[in-house]
């Protein structure tokens, strides 16, 4: 009796202590450094005839993040910014200068999940210097203190390194010259893209039941348990009324007279042999003790097989290799899996132009008029019929002259074709140009006809 009372008392004390250690998941105050690129210009009001170009500057500083809740935090920053302003308008009060500011953004950060956050808030800018290589302006020409608004986003806002971007919209007229000839008001506009480096701060994980086992590792986060049971009380895994420390078969429901083990089960599938239709092969109760069937015999059982009647592959969940574009070439071999094509082109569509017509002025990379006509057809196909394909332009020469010069010429010719296609509206990111010199002849270089065939441009498409 005394022993029992002592155990109850110890359990009660342990529970009381554990309750004092309850921890909710949260982020601590964090901070670090940041660096960014600034894309700046003046936004002109009341003067439609004046415009500035975006110019590139930089910014560097520090930040401090103060959590207000798990979803919202306050983040003041101190940033030294370099802004560049440029215009060729003769009436502008600043034409080509660089200004530096001490900027203090006060940002509210709204966490949209763990991978994305939206930031917004005011920014206070304090002018620290102005550089004009033409000595037309001085620091006093700019307003010394200004206000702007921020809105932007961060990726992986709790990571060690955080990419971010935001738009900064100035509300203060930066023209401090009081020049009656100046027409319009000048407001700062900045797109800032950068990286934040966290130097301190951490993510504190929850221990909801205060048993010293974090929720992420605690199988019973609402109940005080033991570490050896992953935070749960002494379990009865098979729910047979016999706890696992006394159960000889703790994962299989049984009877007390068998010390927690069931009626004998030869194949150890949890279904006793009297009810098991496959007593020598482990199976499942829903299949009367037999394994999950595999109707199409492809090695993927029917419960996981998306095509249970047709043999397939495990990587496609039991279905055959797909042919997304229905061109008869499966996706694993198809270089253009979503655009119907031909086997000769590796699954990509045939481009109906005559590559042999793409010729150059002898000994140069200058396109002939006939070549331009053919490339006009190709540009139209790429811009109208096949907007999603990419193309490699391969330049080749015959063996006349030195190999080094031929290699250089083949590159120039491939680049010349690419440049022409881009000029006709084809996105340059879709094109690559490669020169192979004289190394890949398709005809005999000892004959005039063979040489002509070897001086060629080839087009290879992909997706």
Backbone torsions as a table, in degrees:
resi	resn	phi	psi	omega
1	UNK	NA	-48.0	179.0
2	UNK	-61.2	-40.3	180.0
3	UNK	-61.8	-40.7	179.5
4	UNK	-63.3	-44.5	-179.7
5	UNK	-62.4	-39.5	179.1
6	UNK	-63.5	-42.7	179.4
7	UNK	-63.6	-41.6	178.0
8	UNK	-62.6	-42.7	-179.5
9	UNK	-63.9	-43.3	-179.8
10	UNK	-64.1	-39.3	178.9
11	UNK	-65.7	-40.6	-179.9
12	UNK	-63.7	-44.8	179.3
13	UNK	-63.0	-43.4	-180.0
14	UNK	-61.5	-40.5	179.9
15	UNK	-65.8	-41.0	-179.6
16	UNK	-64.4	-42.0	178.6
17	UNK	-65.2	-41.1	-178.8
18	UNK	-62.3	-39.6	-179.5
19	UNK	-61.5	-29.4	179.7
20	UNK	-74.9	-8.8	-177.3
21	UNK	-108.7	15.8	179.1
22	UNK	-63.9	129.5	-177.5
23	UNK	-128.3	130.0	173.7
24	UNK	-92.1	150.5	178.0
25	UNK	-65.4	132.2	179.1
26	UNK	-161.8	167.1	175.1
27	UNK	-108.0	137.1	178.0
28	UNK	-81.5	171.2	172.5
29	UNK	-59.8	135.3	-178.1
30	UNK	-133.1	165.0	179.7
31	UNK	-167.5	170.8	-179.9
32	UNK	174.3	-152.4	-176.2
33	UNK	-115.3	161.9	176.1
34	UNK	-143.6	153.4	173.5
35	UNK	-141.5	145.5	-173.0
36	UNK	-153.5	162.4	169.6
37	UNK	-103.8	135.9	177.9
38	UNK	-107.9	131.4	175.8
39	UNK	-114.8	101.1	-161.9
40	UNK	-118.9	148.3	167.3
41	UNK	-159.9	165.3	171.5
42	UNK	-82.9	138.1	170.8
43	UNK	-98.6	120.2	-172.6
44	UNK	-98.3	128.2	174.0
45	UNK	-109.0	147.7	175.9
46	UNK	65.9	23.0	174.7
47	UNK	-155.9	92.8	-175.5
48	UNK	-75.3	-8.4	-176.7
49	UNK	-95.3	2.9	-176.0
50	UNK	-124.1	133.6	179.5
51	UNK	-145.2	149.4	177.1
52	UNK	-111.0	152.4	174.2
53	UNK	-93.5	148.1	173.6
54	UNK	-66.1	132.7	175.6
55	UNK	-124.3	156.5	-174.2
56	UNK	-99.2	132.0	172.5
57	UNK	-131.7	-157.6	-177.7
58	UNK	-147.4	166.5	177.4
59	UNK	-148.3	148.7	177.5
60	UNK	-152.4	145.8	180.0
61	UNK	177.1	-155.2	-178.0
62	UNK	-133.2	164.7	-178.4
63	UNK	-144.7	155.4	178.2
64	UNK	-137.1	122.1	-178.5
65	UNK	-107.3	125.6	-177.8
66	UNK	-116.9	107.5	-179.4
67	UNK	-64.8	133.8	172.5
68	UNK	-102.0	-25.2	174.0
69	UNK	-162.8	-177.8	179.0
70	UNK	-68.8	-17.9	-177.5
71	UNK	-110.9	-11.8	-175.5
72	UNK	-134.6	140.3	176.1
73	UNK	-143.4	158.0	176.8
74	UNK	-106.0	130.9	-177.2
75	UNK	-132.6	97.4	170.5
76	UNK	-79.8	146.8	179.7
77	UNK	-134.2	156.2	170.9
78	UNK	-128.3	115.4	-171.9
79	UNK	-129.0	133.1	171.7
80	UNK	-93.6	112.0	-173.5
81	UNK	-109.8	139.7	171.4
82	UNK	-111.1	117.6	179.5
83	UNK	-110.0	140.9	176.3
84	UNK	-118.3	138.0	-179.9
85	UNK	-124.8	135.5	179.6
86	UNK	-147.2	135.2	169.5
87	UNK	-153.0	152.6	175.6
88	UNK	-101.5	10.4	178.4
89	UNK	-73.8	130.2	-176.1
90	UNK	-72.1	-20.5	-176.1
91	UNK	-90.4	-3.1	-178.0
92	UNK	-72.2	146.7	-179.8
93	UNK	-80.7	-22.5	170.6
94	UNK	-126.9	134.0	-175.2
95	UNK	-114.1	-44.1	-176.9
96	UNK	-153.3	85.9	-175.4
97	UNK	-136.9	166.7	172.3
98	UNK	-125.3	134.9	178.5
99	UNK	-125.0	145.3	177.7
100	UNK	-116.9	144.2	-176.6
101	UNK	-134.7	150.0	161.1
102	UNK	-96.0	114.4	-175.3
103	UNK	-108.3	139.6	179.1
104	UNK	-124.9	87.5	172.8
105	UNK	-75.0	137.8	172.9
106	UNK	-116.8	99.6	-167.9
107	UNK	-108.6	138.5	166.1
108	UNK	-96.9	131.0	-178.1
109	UNK	-112.9	124.8	-179.9
110	UNK	-108.8	112.5	-174.8
111	UNK	-83.8	115.8	177.1
112	UNK	-101.5	82.4	-172.5
113	UNK	78.9	-170.4	-176.2
114	UNK	-89.4	-10.6	-173.5
115	UNK	-108.6	-4.5	-173.1
116	UNK	-150.5	140.6	176.5
117	UNK	-142.3	145.3	175.9
118	UNK	-104.3	135.6	179.3
119	UNK	-121.1	145.9	178.3
120	UNK	-158.0	149.6	176.8
121	UNK	158.0	175.2	-178.3
122	UNK	-80.0	163.9	175.0
123	UNK	-139.9	134.7	179.3
124	UNK	-111.7	123.2	-175.0
125	UNK	-113.0	133.2	-179.1
126	UNK	-121.6	112.6	-176.2
127	UNK	-62.8	130.8	178.5
128	UNK	-115.5	-18.9	179.9
129	UNK	-175.2	160.8	178.4
130	UNK	-143.2	134.2	179.7
131	UNK	-120.1	123.6	177.3
132	UNK	-127.7	107.1	-177.4
133	UNK	-63.1	-20.4	-180.0
134	UNK	-94.4	0.6	177.4
135	UNK	55.9	34.7	178.0
136	UNK	-92.2	-22.5	-174.4
137	UNK	-133.9	156.3	175.8
138	UNK	-125.2	171.2	-178.4
139	UNK	-55.7	-34.8	-176.0
140	UNK	-67.6	-15.4	179.7
141	UNK	-73.2	-19.2	179.1
142	UNK	-101.3	145.6	174.9
143	UNK	-63.0	132.4	-171.5
144	UNK	-79.0	-30.9	-178.3
145	UNK	-128.3	129.1	-176.8
146	UNK	-142.3	163.8	-177.8
147	UNK	-124.4	141.7	177.5
148	UNK	-140.6	167.2	174.9
149	UNK	-114.5	144.4	-179.5
150	UNK	-114.0	141.9	164.9
151	UNK	-148.7	136.1	-177.1
152	UNK	-173.9	-159.3	-177.3
153	UNK	-149.1	161.0	174.0
154	UNK	-129.0	145.0	174.5
155	UNK	-103.3	135.0	-178.8
156	UNK	50.9	61.5	-170.4
157	UNK	-65.3	-14.5	179.0
158	UNK	-104.0	8.2	-178.0
159	UNK	-79.1	172.1	177.1
160	UNK	-67.3	-42.5	176.7
161	UNK	-117.8	126.9	-172.4
162	UNK	-122.0	113.8	171.1
163	UNK	-72.8	143.2	178.0
164	UNK	-148.4	161.6	174.0
165	UNK	-150.4	143.2	175.1
166	UNK	-153.8	155.0	177.5
167	UNK	-101.4	130.6	-177.4
168	UNK	-116.4	119.1	-171.9
169	UNK	-113.3	111.0	-177.3
170	UNK	-75.9	143.9	178.4
171	UNK	-112.2	-3.8	-174.5
172	UNK	-109.8	131.5	176.1
173	UNK	-66.6	120.4	-174.1
174	UNK	-86.7	-4.9	179.1
175	UNK	-80.3	112.3	-178.1
176	UNK	-114.4	22.2	-173.9
177	UNK	-88.1	-20.5	-174.9
178	UNK	55.1	32.3	179.2
179	UNK	-84.6	117.9	-177.5
180	UNK	-65.9	-16.7	-179.5
181	UNK	-84.6	-10.5	179.8
182	UNK	-79.6	125.8	-179.7
183	UNK	-110.6	125.2	178.0
184	UNK	106.8	168.0	178.3
185	UNK	-117.9	142.8	-172.0
186	UNK	-111.6	119.8	-179.0
187	UNK	-121.4	139.1	177.9
188	UNK	-66.9	138.0	171.6
189	UNK	-133.5	127.4	-175.9
190	UNK	-142.3	133.6	168.4
191	UNK	-107.6	117.1	-175.8
192	UNK	-112.0	127.4	179.2
193	UNK	-126.5	127.0	-176.5
194	UNK	-162.7	-167.2	179.9
195	UNK	-129.8	140.8	173.6
196	UNK	-110.2	136.4	178.4
197	UNK	-112.5	119.6	178.9
198	UNK	-83.6	125.2	179.6
199	UNK	-101.8	-26.5	176.9
200	UNK	-149.8	167.2	-175.2
201	UNK	107.0	150.4	-177.6
202	UNK	-152.8	168.7	177.3
203	UNK	-99.1	115.7	179.4
204	UNK	-95.7	119.6	-176.9
205	UNK	-82.8	156.7	-173.9
206	UNK	-81.8	148.0	167.0
207	UNK	-132.5	83.6	-169.0
208	UNK	-64.6	-33.7	-178.5
209	UNK	-98.1	1.4	175.0
210	UNK	64.3	27.0	-179.0
211	UNK	-93.9	10.8	177.9
212	UNK	82.7	5.9	179.8
213	UNK	-119.0	118.8	-176.9
214	UNK	-59.7	146.6	-178.3
215	UNK	-54.3	-35.8	-178.4
216	UNK	-65.1	-23.5	178.0
217	UNK	-105.6	-5.8	-172.2
218	UNK	-96.5	115.4	178.7
219	UNK	-74.3	-16.6	178.6
220	UNK	-131.1	71.1	-171.5
221	UNK	-67.0	-16.3	-179.4
222	UNK	-99.2	0.3	-176.9
223	UNK	-130.0	131.6	177.3
224	UNK	-64.5	128.6	-178.5
225	UNK	-139.9	-160.5	-175.8
226	UNK	-117.1	147.7	-178.7
227	UNK	-61.2	-37.9	-177.0
228	UNK	-69.0	-13.4	175.4
229	UNK	-114.0	27.0	177.0
230	UNK	55.3	40.5	175.3
231	UNK	88.2	0.2	179.2
232	UNK	-101.1	160.1	173.3
233	UNK	-63.8	172.7	177.0
234	UNK	-53.9	121.0	-171.5
235	UNK	-86.5	162.6	165.6
236	UNK	-123.6	82.3	-168.7
237	UNK	-55.2	-41.7	-176.3
238	UNK	-93.3	3.8	176.8
239	UNK	52.9	40.8	179.0
240	UNK	-102.7	10.5	178.5
241	UNK	84.8	4.3	179.9
242	UNK	-122.8	115.5	-174.7
243	UNK	-67.4	156.7	-169.1
244	UNK	-60.8	-25.6	-178.7
245	UNK	-73.9	-16.3	178.2
246	UNK	-111.6	-8.4	-172.6
247	UNK	-90.9	122.3	178.4
248	UNK	-74.2	-19.4	177.2
249	UNK	-129.9	71.6	-169.4
250	UNK	-68.5	-15.7	-178.8
251	UNK	-103.8	2.4	-179.2
252	UNK	-130.4	125.5	179.3
253	UNK	-60.8	134.9	-179.0
254	UNK	-146.0	-158.1	-177.3
255	UNK	-121.1	153.2	-179.1
256	UNK	-61.4	-35.8	-176.5
257	UNK	-69.0	-16.5	174.5
258	UNK	-107.6	22.9	-179.4
259	UNK	54.1	40.8	176.6
260	UNK	88.8	-1.4	178.6
261	UNK	-91.9	154.9	-178.9
262	UNK	-83.7	179.1	168.7
263	UNK	-56.7	142.4	-173.4
264	UNK	-45.8	142.0	-177.3
265	UNK	-137.0	97.0	-171.2
266	UNK	-57.8	-42.3	-176.5
267	UNK	-94.5	5.0	173.9
268	UNK	58.7	37.2	179.2
269	UNK	-103.3	8.4	176.9
270	UNK	85.4	2.9	179.1
271	UNK	-119.1	118.2	-174.3
272	UNK	-65.8	153.7	-169.5
273	UNK	-59.6	-23.8	-179.6
274	UNK	-71.2	-22.4	-178.6
275	UNK	-111.6	-0.8	-173.0
276	UNK	-92.8	118.1	178.4
277	UNK	-79.5	-12.7	175.3
278	UNK	-129.4	70.3	-170.4
279	UNK	-67.3	-17.2	-178.9
280	UNK	-100.6	-1.2	-178.4
281	UNK	-129.0	124.2	178.7
282	UNK	-58.7	137.6	-179.6
283	UNK	-146.6	-159.4	-177.4
284	UNK	-124.3	152.2	178.8
285	UNK	-58.6	-38.1	-176.5
286	UNK	-66.8	-17.5	175.9
287	UNK	-113.3	27.4	176.6
288	UNK	54.8	40.0	176.2
289	UNK	89.0	-2.1	177.9
290	UNK	-95.6	159.8	179.2
291	UNK	-66.5	165.8	173.0
292	UNK	-61.1	129.6	-176.9
293	UNK	-70.4	157.4	173.9
294	UNK	-127.8	85.8	-171.1
295	UNK	-57.4	-43.8	-175.2
296	UNK	-92.6	5.0	174.4
297	UNK	57.5	37.5	180.0
298	UNK	-102.3	8.5	178.4
299	UNK	85.3	1.9	176.7
300	UNK	-115.7	117.8	-174.9
301	UNK	-67.8	157.3	-170.9
302	UNK	-59.7	-28.5	-177.7
303	UNK	-72.2	-22.7	179.6
304	UNK	-107.8	-6.3	-173.4
305	UNK	-90.7	115.2	178.1
306	UNK	-76.0	-14.0	177.4
307	UNK	-131.3	69.4	-171.0
308	UNK	-65.8	-16.6	-178.7
309	UNK	-97.3	-7.5	-176.3
310	UNK	-125.2	126.8	178.6
311	UNK	-60.1	138.5	179.7
312	UNK	-148.1	-154.8	-177.6
313	UNK	-120.9	150.5	-179.8
314	UNK	-61.6	-37.7	-176.7
315	UNK	-66.8	-18.2	174.9
316	UNK	-110.6	28.1	177.4
317	UNK	55.6	39.6	174.7
318	UNK	88.4	-1.9	179.0
319	UNK	-94.9	159.7	175.5
320	UNK	-64.6	166.5	175.8
321	UNK	-59.0	127.7	-175.9
322	UNK	-74.0	158.0	172.0
323	UNK	-126.2	85.0	-170.7
324	UNK	-57.0	-43.6	-175.2
325	UNK	-91.9	2.5	173.6
326	UNK	64.8	29.3	-178.3
327	UNK	-98.6	9.9	178.2
328	UNK	84.7	3.3	179.0
329	UNK	-119.0	117.9	-173.9
330	UNK	-67.3	156.5	-171.3
331	UNK	-59.2	-28.4	-177.8
332	UNK	-71.3	-22.1	-179.6
333	UNK	-109.2	-6.7	-173.4
334	UNK	-89.9	118.0	178.4
335	UNK	-75.1	-15.4	175.8
336	UNK	-130.4	74.6	-169.3
337	UNK	-66.5	-19.3	-178.8
338	UNK	-109.2	5.6	178.0
339	UNK	-126.3	123.4	-178.4
340	UNK	-62.8	136.6	-179.4
341	UNK	-146.8	-155.2	-177.7
342	UNK	-122.4	158.0	179.9
343	UNK	-64.7	-35.1	-179.6
344	UNK	-61.7	-30.0	-179.5
345	UNK	-102.0	22.7	177.4
346	UNK	65.3	26.8	180.0
347	UNK	93.8	-4.7	177.0
348	UNK	-92.3	157.3	-178.6
349	UNK	-69.2	152.0	175.8
350	UNK	-77.7	132.7	177.3
351	UNK	-97.6	111.9	-171.8
352	UNK	-84.9	74.9	171.4
353	UNK	-132.6	164.1	178.4
354	UNK	-100.0	98.4	-178.1
355	UNK	-61.6	-26.9	-179.3
356	UNK	-66.2	-19.8	179.0
357	UNK	-80.6	-9.1	-180.0
358	UNK	-83.8	90.5	-175.5
359	UNK	-114.4	167.4	-176.7
360	UNK	-129.8	156.7	171.7
361	UNK	-60.5	134.0	-172.6
362	UNK	-49.2	131.7	175.5
363	UNK	71.8	13.0	-177.9
364	UNK	-140.5	179.8	177.2
365	UNK	-105.4	17.2	-179.5
366	UNK	-82.2	124.9	-178.2
367	UNK	-72.5	140.9	173.3
368	UNK	-77.5	164.8	177.8
369	UNK	-62.3	-37.4	177.3
370	UNK	-63.3	-38.7	177.9
371	UNK	-63.2	-41.0	-179.8
372	UNK	-64.7	-38.5	178.0
373	UNK	-60.7	-42.7	-179.4
374	UNK	-67.8	-39.6	179.8
375	UNK	-69.1	-28.7	174.4
376	UNK	-61.2	-41.0	176.6
377	UNK	-62.3	-43.9	-179.0
378	UNK	-63.2	-42.9	179.9
379	UNK	-60.9	-41.4	179.1
380	UNK	-63.2	-41.5	178.3
381	UNK	-61.5	-45.9	-177.9
382	UNK	-68.2	-34.2	-176.9
383	UNK	-83.2	-26.8	-173.5
384	UNK	-113.8	-42.6	-173.4
385	UNK	-92.1	-40.1	-174.9
386	UNK	-130.3	78.2	-175.7
387	UNK	-79.1	-11.2	-174.4
388	UNK	-107.7	2.1	-177.7
389	UNK	-96.6	158.5	175.0
390	UNK	-112.9	161.3	-175.3
391	UNK	-141.3	138.1	171.9
392	UNK	-104.2	129.5	179.5
393	UNK	-103.4	116.6	-176.4
394	UNK	-110.6	122.6	179.1
395	UNK	-99.5	138.3	-178.9
396	UNK	-134.2	153.8	176.1
397	UNK	-129.5	170.0	169.5
398	UNK	-84.3	-169.2	-175.4
399	UNK	-99.3	18.1	177.1
400	UNK	-74.1	127.3	179.4
401	UNK	93.2	-172.8	-177.6
402	UNK	-79.5	142.2	179.8
403	UNK	-56.1	-37.5	-177.9
404	UNK	-63.4	-43.4	179.8
405	UNK	-67.2	-38.1	178.3
406	UNK	-64.1	-40.2	177.7
407	UNK	-61.4	-46.1	-179.2
408	UNK	-62.7	-41.5	-179.2
409	UNK	-66.1	-39.8	-179.3
410	UNK	-64.3	-37.8	176.8
411	UNK	-65.0	-45.7	-178.6
412	UNK	-61.3	-38.6	-179.1
413	UNK	-69.7	-40.9	176.7
414	UNK	-62.4	-42.8	179.1
415	UNK	-66.1	-34.7	179.0
416	UNK	-63.2	-41.8	177.6
417	UNK	-64.4	-44.7	179.1
418	UNK	-59.9	-47.2	-179.0
419	UNK	-58.7	-39.8	-178.9
420	UNK	-67.1	-42.7	179.5
421	UNK	-63.1	-40.4	177.9
422	UNK	-62.3	-39.1	179.5
423	UNK	-65.0	-19.2	178.2
424	UNK	-97.2	15.5	171.7
425	UNK	99.3	-0.2	178.8
426	UNK	-79.0	130.1	179.5
427	UNK	-62.3	124.0	-178.0
428	UNK	-61.5	-24.1	178.7
429	UNK	-66.9	-17.6	-179.9
430	UNK	-86.9	-7.4	-172.6
431	UNK	-118.6	140.4	169.2
432	UNK	-127.5	147.7	-178.9
433	UNK	-122.9	130.6	-177.6
434	UNK	-135.1	137.0	176.6
435	UNK	-109.1	135.8	-178.8
436	UNK	-117.1	4.5	177.7
437	UNK	58.1	-135.4	-177.7
438	UNK	-101.2	10.9	-168.7
439	UNK	-79.7	-12.7	-176.2
440	UNK	-128.4	63.5	179.7
441	UNK	-68.3	149.6	175.3
442	UNK	-113.7	-1.8	179.2
443	UNK	-145.1	175.5	-176.3
444	UNK	-74.6	117.9	-179.1
445	UNK	-75.2	-1.0	179.6
446	UNK	-89.7	-5.3	-179.9
447	UNK	-117.3	155.1	179.5
448	UNK	-64.0	-42.3	179.2
449	UNK	-65.1	-38.8	179.0
450	UNK	-64.8	-42.7	178.3
451	UNK	-60.3	-41.1	-179.2
452	UNK	-61.8	-40.5	179.1
453	UNK	-67.1	-32.4	-178.0
454	UNK	-75.7	-23.9	175.9
455	UNK	-83.2	91.2	-168.4
456	UNK	-146.3	167.7	170.4
457	UNK	-125.5	131.8	178.4
458	UNK	-113.9	147.4	-179.1
459	UNK	-119.5	123.9	178.3
460	UNK	-122.8	127.1	-175.5
461	UNK	-103.5	154.4	175.7
462	UNK	-154.6	178.7	-179.3
463	UNK	-117.2	NA	NA
